[in-house]
Amino acid sequence: MGIRQKSKTIDVAEVKQLSKLEGEALAKKEARDKELQAIIRGEDKRTLLVIGPCSSDNEEAVLEYARRLSALQEEVKDQVFMVMRVYTAKPRTNGDGYKGLVHQPDTKGEPNLINGITAVRNLHYRVITETGLITADEMLYPENLVLVDDLVSYHAIGARSVEDQGHRFVASGIDVPAGMKNPTSGNLNIMFNAIYAAQNEQNFIYQNAEVDTDGNPLAHAILRGATNEHGKNEPNYYYDDLIKTIAKYEKMGLENPFILIDTNHDNSGKNHLEQFRIVRQTLINRDWNDKINQYARGFMIESYLEDGRQDQPEIFGKSITDPCLGWDKTEELIRELHETLRNIGTKN
């Protein structure tokens, strides 16, 4: 058989004990988790930002970013609630190159998944305990959920995973929000089938046992744009796209209808500066249409310490995967968003 075991079987309880939330840190996380869930349910009208580096490749750079984001969160908390992207797996690869912190905890070293799992937990733990922020990660490997389920407050199901039954069923057993991206084709039916599956009870084999789930009413849509058969990106954050998505939500009668707009990827054509325009246009659409204002209440933004991207980890805090907004532009965008939301609230 071509699969060879390289390490001893992972003791999940032992791994979790090394970075276990307790006391005040746990209480703060639980309180912020409740705020996040109230936003998804529509009970809290603040705008959600799931924001941070495309890939969390450097612990100290990520923590420096988290400290800055935490201070800014305090300033804008009346209108904006932020969950920090601490993305530790990089799925968009043909098998070569960097695959994320979970595979390669040292970007200059060899892959080491056992150390990678420890590094992933440690990074989420440090962001939570040192800054008070809660974190998001992409659930690339459903079987790894048990290794981080006590730390991660928001799970994203990516464009290439959303069609997979395993991802959908595991998402149905998560008790925190699960954002389901539209697939790279842009087919909304696939995304909504995934949301439906995640919101309902499921029965399947997981961790070598038969399991039942309760369903996850916090599963929702992430619009990230699409790529057509000619390789051209096709955004789906425009007014008509949002109306179409809302109509699908209403037809299916899904719980807690919520739309998060991914401002990068195929919506921006991976031009990170376009994220400004996408946020601005969405706010105009929200102000223009009551249903869009009710449903489209969040953004996913890729942002790091330095603008753009690099091929090798030479510049501290600059993405080695997709291009990100640097900190100065991030701060500018969040302050602009906050001010616009305040003005809209005053007008209404």
RAWO-V492850 format. One record per residue. N is the residue number from 1. RES is the residue in three letters. SS is DSSP state (h for helix, s for strand, l for the rest). PHI is phi in whole degrees, -180 to 180 (999 if undefined). OMEGA is omega in whole degrees, 0 to 359 (999 if undefined). Layout:
BEGIN
{{N | RES | SS | PHI | OMEGA} {N | RES | SS | PHI | OMEGA}}
END
This chain:
BEGIN
{{1 | MET | l | 999 | 186} {2 | GLY | l | -84 | 177} {3 | ILE | l | -105 | 183} {4 | ARG | l | -122 | 179} {5 | GLN | l | -75 | 184} {6 | LYS | l | -105 | 184} {7 | SER | l | -142 | 173} {8 | LYS | l | -70 | 178} {9 | THR | l | -62 | 183} {10 | ILE | l | -70 | 174} {11 | ASP | l | -90 | 186} {12 | VAL | h | -60 | 181} {13 | ALA | h | -61 | 180} {14 | GLU | h | -68 | 179} {15 | VAL | h | -63 | 182} {16 | LYS | h | -67 | 183} {17 | GLN | h | -64 | 183} {18 | LEU | l | -70 | 181} {19 | SER | l | -143 | 185} {20 | LYS | l | -99 | 178} {21 | LEU | l | -76 | 180} {22 | GLU | l | -144 | 170} {23 | GLY | h | 57 | 186} {24 | GLU | h | -64 | 180} {25 | ALA | h | -63 | 179} {26 | LEU | h | -66 | 181} {27 | ALA | h | -63 | 179} {28 | LYS | h | -65 | 179} {29 | LYS | h | -62 | 181} {30 | GLU | h | -62 | 179} {31 | ALA | h | -66 | 179} {32 | ARG | h | -70 | 175} {33 | ASP | h | -59 | 180} {34 | LYS | h | -66 | 177} {35 | GLU | h | -63 | 179} {36 | LEU | h | -60 | 182} {37 | GLN | h | -66 | 177} {38 | ALA | h | -66 | 176} {39 | ILE | h | -66 | 180} {40 | ILE | h | -62 | 181} {41 | ARG | h | -76 | 181} {42 | GLY | l | 89 | 179} {43 | GLU | l | -81 | 177} {44 | ASP | l | -114 | 189} {45 | LYS | l | -88 | 178} {46 | ARG | l | -65 | 178} {47 | THR | s | -87 | 180} {48 | LEU | s | -91 | 170} {49 | LEU | s | -118 | 168} {50 | VAL | s | -103 | 198} {51 | ILE | s | -139 | 178} {52 | GLY | s | 155 | 183} {53 | PRO | l | -60 | 173} {54 | CYS | l | -56 | 178} {55 | SER | l | -140 | 183} {56 | SER | l | -85 | 189} {57 | ASP | l | -92 | 187} {58 | ASN | l | -136 | 187} {59 | GLU | h | -58 | 184} {60 | GLU | h | -70 | 177} {61 | ALA | h | -67 | 179} {62 | VAL | h | -63 | 180} {63 | LEU | h | -69 | 175} {64 | GLU | h | -62 | 177} {65 | TYR | h | -61 | 182} {66 | ALA | h | -61 | 179} {67 | ARG | h | -63 | 179} {68 | ARG | h | -66 | 181} {69 | LEU | h | -65 | 180} {70 | SER | h | -63 | 179} {71 | ALA | h | -65 | 179} {72 | LEU | h | -70 | 177} {73 | GLN | h | -57 | 180} {74 | GLU | h | -62 | 181} {75 | GLU | h | -70 | 188} {76 | VAL | h | -112 | 190} {77 | LYS | l | -65 | 180} {78 | ASP | l | -72 | 182} {79 | GLN | l | -121 | 189} {80 | VAL | s | -130 | 175} {81 | PHE | s | -119 | 185} {82 | MET | s | -112 | 169} {83 | VAL | s | -116 | 185} {84 | MET | s | -85 | 172} {85 | ARG | s | -67 | 170} {86 | VAL | l | -122 | 186} {87 | TYR | l | -87 | 191} {88 | THR | l | -115 | 175} {89 | ALA | l | -136 | 184} {90 | LYS | l | -116 | 189} {91 | PRO | l | -82 | 189} {92 | ARG | l | -83 | 182} {93 | THR | l | -152 | 176} {94 | ASN | l | -91 | 181} {95 | GLY | l | 111 | 178} {96 | ASP | l | -102 | 171} {97 | GLY | l | 82 | 185} {98 | TYR | l | -69 | 183} {99 | LYS | l | -118 | 177} {100 | GLY | l | 111 | 184} {101 | LEU | l | -58 | 182} {102 | VAL | l | -63 | 178} {103 | HIS | l | -88 | 192} {104 | GLN | l | -139 | 183} {105 | PRO | l | -62 | 174} {106 | ASP | l | -115 | 185} {107 | THR | l | -62 | 179} {108 | LYS | l | -99 | 182} {109 | GLY | l | -106 | 180} {110 | GLU | l | -86 | 175} {111 | PRO | l | -56 | 179} {112 | ASN | l | -154 | 188} {113 | LEU | h | -71 | 179} {114 | ILE | h | -66 | 175} {115 | ASN | h | -66 | 179} {116 | GLY | h | -63 | 178} {117 | ILE | h | -62 | 177} {118 | THR | h | -63 | 180} {119 | ALA | h | -65 | 179} {120 | VAL | h | -62 | 180} {121 | ARG | h | -62 | 182} {122 | ASN | h | -62 | 181} {123 | LEU | h | -69 | 176} {124 | HIS | h | -58 | 182} {125 | TYR | h | -60 | 182} {126 | ARG | h | -68 | 177} {127 | VAL | h | -60 | 182} {128 | ILE | h | -65 | 187} {129 | THR | h | -79 | 184} {130 | GLU | h | -94 | 182} {131 | THR | h | -125 | 182} {132 | GLY | l | 83 | 176} {133 | LEU | l | -75 | 168} {134 | ILE | l | -104 | 193} {135 | THR | s | -124 | 174} {136 | ALA | s | -120 | 175} {137 | ASP | s | -147 | 176} {138 | GLU | s | -90 | 179} {139 | MET | l | -86 | 180} {140 | LEU | l | -73 | 181} {141 | TYR | l | -115 | 183} {142 | PRO | h | -56 | 182} {143 | GLU | h | -67 | 180} {144 | ASN | h | -88 | 183} {145 | LEU | h | -54 | 183} {146 | VAL | h | -63 | 181} {147 | LEU | h | -83 | 183} {148 | VAL | l | -135 | 188} {149 | ASP | l | -65 | 178} {150 | ASP | l | -86 | 183} {151 | LEU | l | -112 | 188} {152 | VAL | l | -82 | 185} {153 | SER | l | -101 | 181} {154 | TYR | s | -149 | 180} {155 | HIS | s | -112 | 175} {156 | ALA | s | -102 | 174} {157 | ILE | s | -105 | 191} {158 | GLY | l | -74 | 184} {159 | ALA | l | -62 | 181} {160 | ARG | l | -95 | 180} {161 | SER | l | -104 | 191} {162 | VAL | l | -66 | 178} {163 | GLU | l | -85 | 186} {164 | ASP | l | -82 | 181} {165 | GLN | h | -61 | 181} {166 | GLY | h | -62 | 178} {167 | HIS | h | -63 | 181} {168 | ARG | h | -62 | 184} {169 | PHE | h | -70 | 178} {170 | VAL | h | -64 | 177} {171 | ALA | h | -60 | 179} {172 | SER | l | -71 | 180} {173 | GLY | l | -107 | 179} {174 | ILE | l | -90 | 181} {175 | ASP | l | -103 | 173} {176 | VAL | l | -129 | 183} {177 | PRO | s | -57 | 176} {178 | ALA | s | -126 | 179} {179 | GLY | s | -90 | 182} {180 | MET | s | -104 | 181} {181 | LYS | s | -78 | 170} {182 | ASN | l | -68 | 180} {183 | PRO | l | -69 | 182} {184 | THR | l | -62 | 177} {185 | SER | l | -72 | 183} {186 | GLY | l | 87 | 183} {187 | ASN | l | -68 | 183} {188 | LEU | h | -69 | 179} {189 | ASN | h | -60 | 179} {190 | ILE | h | -64 | 179} {191 | MET | h | -62 | 182} {192 | PHE | h | -71 | 173} {193 | ASN | h | -63 | 178} {194 | ALA | h | -67 | 178} {195 | ILE | h | -62 | 179} {196 | TYR | h | -59 | 180} {197 | ALA | h | -62 | 182} {198 | ALA | h | -70 | 182} {199 | GLN | h | -80 | 184} {200 | ASN | l | -109 | 179} {201 | GLU | l | -64 | 180} {202 | GLN | l | -136 | 179} {203 | ASN | s | -136 | 184} {204 | PHE | s | -164 | 177} {205 | ILE | s | -91 | 179} {206 | TYR | s | -146 | 181} {207 | GLN | l | 52 | 175} {208 | ASN | l | 65 | 178} {209 | ALA | s | -147 | 173} {210 | GLU | s | -77 | 183} {211 | VAL | s | -131 | 170} {212 | ASP | s | -116 | 176} {213 | THR | l | -121 | 181} {214 | ASP | l | -89 | 190} {215 | GLY | l | 86 | 184} {216 | ASN | l | -119 | 182} {217 | PRO | l | -68 | 181} {218 | LEU | l | -96 | 175} {219 | ALA | s | -70 | 187} {220 | HIS | s | -154 | 187} {221 | ALA | s | -92 | 167} {222 | ILE | s | -121 | 177} {223 | LEU | s | -93 | 186} {224 | ARG | l | -124 | 183} {225 | GLY | l | 81 | 185} {226 | ALA | s | -144 | 174} {227 | THR | s | -125 | 181} {228 | ASN | l | -83 | 185} {229 | GLU | l | -67 | 178} {230 | HIS | l | -98 | 179} {231 | GLY | l | 82 | 180} {232 | LYS | l | -93 | 180} {233 | ASN | s | -76 | 180} {234 | GLU | s | -127 | 181} {235 | PRO | l | -61 | 176} {236 | ASN | l | -137 | 177} {237 | TYR | l | -106 | 184} {238 | TYR | l | -69 | 184} {239 | TYR | h | -51 | 183} {240 | ASP | h | -64 | 178} {241 | ASP | h | -65 | 180} {242 | LEU | h | -67 | 178} {243 | ILE | h | -62 | 179} {244 | LYS | h | -64 | 180} {245 | THR | h | -67 | 178} {246 | ILE | h | -63 | 179} {247 | ALA | h | -61 | 178} {248 | LYS | h | -67 | 176} {249 | TYR | h | -56 | 185} {250 | GLU | h | -68 | 179} {251 | LYS | h | -64 | 183} {252 | MET | h | -85 | 178} {253 | GLY | l | 64 | 182} {254 | LEU | l | -74 | 180} {255 | GLU | l | -75 | 171} {256 | ASN | l | 45 | 182} {257 | PRO | l | -62 | 186} {258 | PHE | l | -146 | 179} {259 | ILE | s | -120 | 173} {260 | LEU | s | -106 | 181} {261 | ILE | s | -99 | 175} {262 | ASP | s | -79 | 186} {263 | THR | l | -87 | 178} {264 | ASN | l | -117 | 180} {265 | HIS | h | 53 | 185} {266 | ASP | h | -76 | 173} {267 | ASN | h | -71 | 181} {268 | SER | h | -104 | 189} {269 | GLY | l | 66 | 184} {270 | LYS | l | 59 | 169} {271 | ASN | l | -94 | 190} {272 | HIS | l | -60 | 181} {273 | LEU | l | -70 | 178} {274 | GLU | h | -65 | 181} {275 | GLN | h | -60 | 175} {276 | PHE | h | -58 | 185} {277 | ARG | h | -64 | 182} {278 | ILE | h | -66 | 176} {279 | VAL | h | -63 | 181} {280 | ARG | h | -60 | 182} {281 | GLN | h | -65 | 179} {282 | THR | h | -65 | 179} {283 | LEU | h | -66 | 175} {284 | ILE | h | -63 | 179} {285 | ASN | h | -64 | 177} {286 | ARG | h | -64 | 180} {287 | ASP | h | -68 | 184} {288 | TRP | h | -82 | 189} {289 | ASN | l | -130 | 184} {290 | ASP | h | -63 | 181} {291 | LYS | h | -69 | 177} {292 | ILE | h | -63 | 178} {293 | ASN | h | -63 | 181} {294 | GLN | h | -75 | 187} {295 | TYR | h | -96 | 188} {296 | ALA | s | -89 | 189} {297 | ARG | s | -120 | 179} {298 | GLY | s | -159 | 178} {299 | PHE | s | -134 | 169} {300 | MET | s | -109 | 188} {301 | ILE | s | -125 | 177} {302 | GLU | s | -97 | 191} {303 | SER | s | -153 | 181} {304 | TYR | l | -147 | 182} {305 | LEU | l | -77 | 183} {306 | GLU | l | -121 | 180} {307 | ASP | l | -66 | 169} {308 | GLY | s | 83 | 181} {309 | ARG | s | -148 | 176} {310 | GLN | l | -142 | 180} {311 | ASP | l | -78 | 180} {312 | GLN | l | -123 | 183} {313 | PRO | l | -75 | 182} {314 | GLU | l | -98 | 181} {315 | ILE | l | -99 | 182} {316 | PHE | l | -60 | 175} {317 | GLY | l | 80 | 176} {318 | LYS | l | -112 | 186} {319 | SER | s | -59 | 172} {320 | ILE | l | -106 | 176} {321 | THR | l | -122 | 180} {322 | ASP | l | -76 | 179} {323 | PRO | l | -66 | 182} {324 | CYS | s | -125 | 168} {325 | LEU | s | -68 | 172} {326 | GLY | l | -74 | 186} {327 | TRP | h | -64 | 182} {328 | ASP | h | -58 | 180} {329 | LYS | h | -70 | 177} {330 | THR | h | -60 | 180} {331 | GLU | h | -61 | 179} {332 | GLU | h | -61 | 182} {333 | LEU | h | -64 | 182} {334 | ILE | h | -68 | 178} {335 | ARG | h | -65 | 178} {336 | GLU | h | -64 | 177} {337 | LEU | h | -58 | 181} {338 | HIS | h | -61 | 181} {339 | GLU | h | -65 | 179} {340 | THR | h | -63 | 179} {341 | LEU | h | -64 | 177} {342 | ARG | h | -64 | 180} {343 | ASN | h | -66 | 177} {344 | ILE | h | -63 | 179} {345 | GLY | h | -63 | 179} {346 | THR | h | -66 | 181} {347 | LYS | h | -65 | 181} {348 | ASN | l | -80 | 999}}
END
